Amino acid sequence: MIRCNAMQSSRSTAYRALLTAAVVVVGAASCSTPQSEALRTQQVLEIGDAVNATKNEISELRGTLDSLRVVVAKQDTTIARLANVTGVVVLK
């Protein structure tokens, strides 16, 4: 029984030490200077601008892709009509 209590107290002491260390690390990490906050804010704004630019590029690419699909569909129709008139078999 004495050994069990001794093991439990050493475990609880180890847990307390670990918890205390974690609290100290989190506390130290949460302290920041106004300069680092300003830098972080600037970086977040730049990331937002980059995301918006990417969204705009994706939108333009979708428009271009839709336009190309229309062109390809027209060409396929033209080829199919020419093949029909000339009697050529076209495999798809």
C-alpha positions, 0 to 999 in steps of 0.5 A: 500500500505504501508503494502504491501511494508513493507511485500515485504521489510521484505521478501526481507530482509529475502531472503537476510539473507538466501542467505548470510547464504547459501553463508557463509556455502558453503564457509566454507564447501569448505575450506578443509585442505590438510590432509582431501583432502589426506584422501578423495583421499585415500578413493576414491582409496580404493573404486575403488579397492573394485569395481574392486575386486567385478567386478572380483568376479562377473566375476568368479561367472558368469563363475561358473554359466555357468559351472553349467548350462552345467553340469545340461543340460548334466544331464537332457539329460542323465536322459531323455535318461535313461527314454526313454530307460526304458519307464519311464515317466519324468515330467518337 
